[in-house]
Amino acid sequence: MQKSTTIIGVLEMLEDGFSYNDIRTRYSIGNSTITDIKKKFKTMDVTLKQLHSMTPKMVEQMFYPNAHPRKEAPLPDFEKVYKKLTDKNSRANLYFIWIDYKKLYPDGYQYTQFKHYFKQWLDENHLGSDLRMAINRVPGEIMYIDWVGDTLDLVYTDVPGELQTAHFFTTTLGVSSYCFVMAFPNEQTPNFLQGTIEALNFYGGVPKILKPDNTKAASIKNTKDVLILNKVYEDLQDYYNTVIVPTPPLKPRAKSSVENNVKWIETHLLEKLKGRRFSSFSELNTEIFIIADELNNREFSKEKGNRKELFDKYDKPALKPLPHESLKPYTYVIKTVPNNYHVEYDNHYYSVPHTYYK
């Protein structure tokens, strides 16, 4: 049984033409669950708009009328499973271990759930282990977004002797890991949003998915069943017709591409900037773009080509076109309507319908 947010989210993504792989990435469910939701919806005399107007319980009962809490199914000793998977002399994989598990417990968990609980256990007990899940990258599909952990004092202020700290916003794309970097005075939402817009302009197109770090600048709440985006980031998602899927909390491997990119930047870009001084962030970013361009065009050490060549060959043709103009973000302010039906903002009063009182 899936929650109402997952059911409606799956149907919305299907309606917008997203693939099963895109939906699996967002909701951590299997193909069979997606197909089940799709088939059930087709048999119902109801629209997506009507589903939105229903309570979560009503939606869940429509799709799973006979659902009952299942008895607690046994799970194997995951420590033994982990040792078997990491044993150099073992060729076992998780799927074949699950087959043995089902022979012992025919009513036990299906493979998708089994894998979910194992990954959950793995993150809690072996977060720094060498066990890896394969990551299949698709050209132009995902743009990973993050802040570089290291900062540098580089930009002069109006006060003699004082320097502003530069924070480095970075993205990496698709199979090429083509890198974008830009410096900002802080890591607040407006700069996070502006960095994303500048990155899309830099790539000259829009990927299917934007995957920012699990930061409050992008999302207010991020769980398997509930994703509440920051309102201005939600505007960006709608304007560029993409899907924003923040990295789950404490899941560093879900963004290995950008984490490797961050280390690359810290080694090759930040080292070149240390000790230098700039009159403005504009001057600093001009220098950053020059250095980043050199790095993107640097030949790989173990194979032919470079990031720019891979981007032009694989990622760029797969991107959706940009809108004619870049997004101009709104500023959102929360106000309570007083009994005179006028709301104050920026030293001006604006009248609103009396029904919005309180």
C-alpha positions as CSV (number, residue, x, y, z in Angstrom):
1,M,0.0,0.0,0.0
2,Q,1.3,3.4,-1.0
3,K,0.5,6.8,0.6
4,S,-1.7,9.3,-1.1
5,T,1.2,11.6,-1.9
6,T,3.0,8.8,-3.7
7,I,-0.1,7.8,-5.6
8,I,-0.9,11.3,-6.8
9,G,2.8,12.1,-7.5
10,V,3.2,9.0,-9.6
11,L,0.1,9.9,-11.7
12,E,1.2,13.5,-12.2
13,M,4.7,12.4,-13.4
14,L,3.1,9.8,-15.8
15,E,0.8,12.6,-17.1
16,D,3.8,14.8,-17.7
17,G,5.5,12.1,-19.7
18,F,8.2,11.1,-17.2
19,S,9.7,7.6,-17.5
20,Y,9.4,4.8,-15.0
21,N,13.1,5.4,-14.1
22,D,12.3,9.0,-13.3
23,I,9.5,8.0,-11.0
24,R,11.5,5.3,-9.3
25,T,14.2,7.9,-8.6
26,R,11.7,10.2,-7.0
27,Y,9.6,7.8,-5.0
28,S,11.8,4.7,-4.4
29,I,9.2,2.3,-5.7
30,G,9.4,-0.5,-8.2
31,N,8.0,-0.7,-11.8
32,S,5.2,-3.1,-10.6
33,T,3.9,-0.5,-8.1
34,I,3.9,2.2,-10.8
35,T,2.1,0.0,-13.2
36,D,-0.4,-1.0,-10.5
37,I,-1.2,2.6,-9.7
38,K,-1.5,3.4,-13.4
39,K,-3.9,0.5,-14.1
40,K,-6.1,1.2,-11.1
41,F,-6.4,4.9,-12.0
42,K,-7.6,4.0,-15.6
43,T,-10.5,1.9,-14.2
44,M,-11.7,4.8,-12.0
45,D,-14.2,7.4,-13.0
46,V,-12.1,10.2,-11.4
47,T,-9.7,12.9,-12.4
48,L,-6.4,14.0,-10.9
49,K,-8.0,17.3,-9.9
50,Q,-10.7,15.3,-8.0
51,L,-8.0,13.2,-6.3
52,H,-6.3,16.4,-5.0
53,S,-9.6,17.5,-3.4
54,M,-10.0,14.2,-1.4
55,T,-8.5,13.5,1.9
56,P,-5.4,11.3,2.0
57,K,-7.4,8.4,3.6
58,M,-10.0,8.6,0.8
59,V,-7.3,8.4,-1.9
60,E,-5.6,5.4,-0.3
61,Q,-8.9,3.5,0.2
62,M,-9.8,4.0,-3.5
63,F,-6.5,2.4,-4.6
64,Y,-6.2,-0.1,-1.8
65,P,-9.7,-0.9,-0.6
66,N,-8.7,-4.3,1.0
67,A,-5.4,-3.2,2.5
68,H,-4.8,-4.4,6.0
69,P,-1.7,-3.9,8.1
70,R,0.5,-7.0,7.4
71,K,1.9,-9.1,10.2
72,E,5.5,-8.4,10.9
73,A,7.6,-10.4,8.4
74,P,10.9,-11.7,9.5
75,L,14.1,-10.3,8.0
76,P,17.5,-12.0,7.8
77,D,20.6,-11.1,9.8
78,F,21.8,-8.2,7.6
79,E,25.2,-8.3,9.1
80,K,25.6,-11.8,7.7
81,V,24.2,-10.6,4.3
82,Y,26.7,-7.7,4.3
83,K,29.6,-10.1,5.0
84,K,28.5,-12.4,2.2
85,L,28.3,-9.5,-0.3
86,T,31.7,-8.1,0.7
87,D,33.5,-11.5,0.9
88,K,36.2,-11.5,-1.9
89,N,35.5,-15.3,-2.5
90,S,31.7,-14.9,-2.8
91,R,29.9,-14.1,-6.0
92,A,26.5,-13.7,-4.3
93,N,24.4,-10.6,-4.9
94,L,21.4,-9.3,-3.0
95,Y,18.9,-10.7,-5.5
96,F,20.1,-14.3,-5.0
97,I,20.2,-13.8,-1.2
98,W,16.6,-12.7,-1.4
99,I,15.7,-15.8,-3.4
100,D,17.1,-18.0,-0.5
101,Y,15.2,-15.8,2.0
102,K,11.9,-16.4,0.1
103,K,12.5,-20.1,0.2
104,L,12.6,-20.0,4.0
105,Y,9.8,-17.4,4.3
106,P,7.4,-17.6,1.4
107,D,5.2,-14.9,2.9
108,G,8.2,-12.6,3.6
109,Y,9.0,-9.3,2.0
110,Q,9.2,-8.9,-1.8
111,Y,12.5,-7.9,-3.4
112,T,11.9,-4.1,-3.5
113,Q,11.0,-4.0,0.2
114,F,13.8,-6.4,1.0
115,K,16.3,-4.2,-0.8
116,H,14.9,-1.1,0.9
117,Y,15.4,-2.4,4.4
118,F,18.9,-3.7,3.6
119,K,19.9,-0.3,2.2
120,Q,18.4,1.3,5.3
121,W,20.4,-1.0,7.6
122,L,23.5,-0.4,5.5
123,D,23.3,3.4,5.9
124,E,22.9,3.0,9.7
125,N,25.7,0.5,10.2
126,H,28.2,0.8,7.3
127,L,27.9,4.3,6.0
128,G,31.6,4.5,5.3
129,S,31.9,0.9,3.8
130,D,33.2,0.0,0.4
131,L,29.9,-1.6,-0.6
132,R,28.5,0.2,-3.7
133,M,25.2,0.2,-5.5
134,A,25.6,0.6,-9.3
135,I,24.7,4.1,-10.6
136,N,23.6,4.2,-14.2
137,R,24.0,7.7,-15.7
138,V,21.9,8.8,-18.6
139,P,23.0,11.6,-20.9
140,G,21.5,14.9,-19.9
141,E,19.2,13.4,-17.3
142,I,20.3,14.7,-13.9
143,M,22.0,17.9,-12.9
144,Y,23.6,17.5,-9.4
145,I,23.8,20.7,-7.2
146,D,25.8,21.4,-4.1
147,W,27.9,23.9,-2.2
148,V,31.6,23.3,-1.8
149,G,32.4,22.8,1.8
150,D,35.5,25.0,1.8
151,T,35.2,28.8,1.7
152,L,37.9,31.5,1.1
153,D,38.2,35.1,2.1
154,L,38.8,36.8,-1.2
155,V,36.7,39.9,-1.9
156,Y,37.4,43.3,-0.5
157,T,34.7,45.2,1.4
158,D,34.3,48.9,1.9
159,V,36.2,48.6,5.2
160,P,40.0,48.7,4.7
161,G,41.6,45.4,5.6
162,E,38.3,43.4,5.7
163,L,37.5,40.6,3.3
164,Q,34.2,39.0,2.3
165,T,34.0,35.2,2.4
166,A,33.3,33.5,-0.9
167,H,31.0,30.4,-0.9
168,F,31.3,28.2,-4.0
169,F,28.1,26.9,-5.7
170,T,28.7,24.0,-8.1
171,T,26.9,21.7,-10.4
172,T,27.8,18.6,-12.5
173,L,25.8,17.1,-15.3
174,G,25.0,13.7,-16.8
175,V,27.7,11.3,-18.1
176,S,30.3,14.0,-18.7
177,S,30.4,15.5,-15.2
178,Y,30.8,18.9,-17.0
179,C,31.4,21.4,-14.2
180,F,29.9,24.8,-13.4
181,V,31.1,26.9,-10.5
182,M,30.1,30.3,-9.2
183,A,31.0,32.3,-6.0
184,F,28.4,34.0,-3.7
185,P,28.7,35.9,-0.5
186,N,26.5,33.4,1.4
187,E,24.5,30.2,0.9
188,Q,21.0,31.6,1.3
189,T,18.1,30.7,-0.9
190,P,18.3,33.6,-3.3
191,N,21.9,32.8,-4.2
192,F,21.1,29.0,-4.4
193,L,18.3,29.8,-6.8
194,Q,20.4,32.3,-8.8
195,G,23.2,29.7,-9.0
196,T,20.8,27.1,-10.4
197,I,19.5,29.5,-13.1
198,E,23.1,30.5,-14.1
199,A,24.0,26.8,-14.3
200,L,21.1,26.1,-16.6
201,N,22.2,29.0,-18.8
202,F,25.7,27.7,-18.8
203,Y,24.7,24.3,-20.0
204,G,22.3,25.8,-22.6
205,G,19.5,23.5,-21.8
206,V,17.3,21.8,-19.1
207,P,17.8,18.3,-17.8
208,K,14.9,16.1,-16.7
209,I,15.9,16.2,-13.1
210,L,17.6,18.7,-10.8
211,K,19.2,17.0,-7.7
212,P,20.2,19.5,-5.1
213,D,21.8,18.6,-1.8
214,N,19.2,18.2,1.0
215,T,19.4,21.8,1.9
216,K,16.7,24.1,3.3
217,A,17.5,26.5,0.4
218,A,15.8,23.9,-1.8
219,S,13.3,21.9,0.3
220,I,11.4,22.4,3.5
221,K,10.6,18.7,4.0
222,N,12.1,15.7,2.2
223,T,11.0,12.1,2.9
224,K,10.0,9.1,0.8
225,D,6.4,10.2,0.7
226,V,6.5,13.9,1.2
227,L,8.5,16.5,-0.7
228,I,7.8,20.1,0.1
229,L,10.0,22.4,-2.0
230,N,10.9,26.0,-1.0
231,K,8.3,28.1,-2.8
232,V,10.8,30.0,-5.0
233,Y,12.5,26.6,-6.0
234,E,9.0,25.3,-6.8
235,D,8.6,28.3,-9.1
236,L,11.8,27.3,-10.8
237,Q,10.7,23.7,-11.3
238,D,7.4,24.8,-13.0
239,Y,9.1,27.5,-15.1
240,Y,11.8,25.2,-16.5
241,N,9.4,22.2,-16.7
242,T,11.8,19.9,-14.8
243,V,11.6,17.8,-11.6
244,I,13.5,18.7,-8.5
245,V,14.5,15.6,-6.4
246,P,16.6,16.7,-3.4
247,T,19.1,14.1,-2.2
248,P,17.7,12.2,0.8
249,P,19.2,13.0,4.2
250,L,22.4,11.1,5.1
251,K,22.6,9.6,1.6
252,P,26.0,10.8,0.3
253,R,26.2,8.1,-2.3
254,A,23.0,9.4,-4.0
255,K,25.1,12.3,-5.1
256,S,28.5,10.8,-5.7
257,S,29.0,12.7,-9.0
258,V,28.8,16.1,-7.4
259,E,30.7,15.0,-4.3
260,N,33.6,13.9,-6.6
261,N,33.2,17.2,-8.4
262,V,33.4,19.1,-5.1
263,K,36.7,17.4,-4.3
264,W,38.0,18.1,-7.8
265,I,37.2,21.8,-7.3
266,E,38.8,22.0,-3.9
267,T,42.0,20.5,-5.3
268,H,42.3,22.3,-8.7
269,L,40.3,25.5,-8.4
270,L,40.4,26.7,-4.8
271,E,44.1,26.1,-4.6
272,K,44.6,28.6,-7.5
273,L,42.5,31.2,-5.8
274,K,44.1,31.0,-2.3
275,G,46.0,34.2,-1.4
276,R,44.5,36.3,-4.2
277,R,42.2,39.3,-3.8
278,F,39.3,40.6,-5.9
279,S,37.5,44.0,-5.9
280,S,34.0,42.3,-6.4
281,F,32.3,39.0,-6.8
282,S,31.8,39.8,-10.4
283,E,35.6,40.0,-10.9
284,L,36.1,36.8,-8.8
285,N,33.5,34.9,-10.9
286,T,35.2,36.1,-14.2
287,E,38.4,34.4,-13.0
288,I,36.5,31.3,-11.8
289,F,34.9,30.8,-15.2
290,I,38.4,31.0,-16.9
291,I,39.9,28.4,-14.5
292,A,36.8,26.1,-14.7
293,D,36.9,26.3,-18.5
294,E,40.6,25.2,-18.4
295,L,39.7,22.3,-16.1
296,N,36.7,21.2,-18.2
297,N,38.9,21.1,-21.3
298,R,41.8,19.2,-19.5
299,E,42.4,15.8,-20.9
300,F,41.5,12.8,-18.7
301,S,44.5,11.0,-17.2
302,K,43.2,7.5,-17.8
303,E,41.1,7.8,-21.0
304,K,40.8,9.9,-24.2
305,G,38.9,13.1,-24.3
306,N,37.8,15.7,-21.6
307,R,34.6,16.8,-19.9
308,K,33.7,19.4,-22.5
309,E,34.0,16.9,-25.4
310,L,31.8,14.4,-23.5
311,F,29.2,17.1,-22.7
312,D,29.0,18.2,-26.4
313,K,28.7,14.6,-27.6
314,Y,26.3,13.1,-25.1
315,D,24.7,15.5,-22.6
316,K,24.0,18.6,-24.6
317,P,21.9,16.9,-27.3
318,A,19.7,15.3,-24.6
319,L,18.8,18.5,-22.8
320,K,15.4,20.2,-23.3
321,P,15.6,23.8,-24.7
322,L,15.7,26.7,-22.3
323,P,12.8,29.2,-22.1
324,H,13.2,32.4,-24.0
325,E,14.0,34.3,-20.8
326,S,15.6,33.3,-17.5
327,L,13.3,33.0,-14.5
328,K,12.9,36.2,-12.5
329,P,12.2,35.0,-9.0
330,Y,9.4,36.4,-6.8
331,T,9.9,37.4,-3.1
332,Y,7.4,35.6,-0.8
333,V,6.4,37.2,2.5
334,I,3.9,35.7,5.0
335,K,1.4,38.2,6.4
336,T,-1.7,38.0,8.5
337,V,-4.6,40.1,7.2
338,P,-5.8,42.6,9.9
339,N,-9.4,43.8,10.3
340,N,-8.9,46.7,8.0
341,Y,-8.2,44.3,5.1
342,H,-4.9,46.0,4.2
343,V,-1.5,44.3,4.3
344,E,1.7,46.3,4.8
345,Y,4.8,45.5,2.7
346,D,7.8,47.6,1.9
347,N,6.2,50.7,3.5
348,H,3.1,50.4,1.3
349,Y,-0.4,49.1,2.2
350,Y,-2.3,46.8,-0.2
351,S,-6.0,46.0,0.1
352,V,-7.1,42.4,0.0
353,P,-10.6,40.7,-0.1
354,H,-12.3,40.8,3.3
355,T,-12.6,37.0,3.2
356,Y,-8.9,36.8,3.9
357,Y,-9.3,38.4,7.3
358,K,-7.0,36.7,9.9
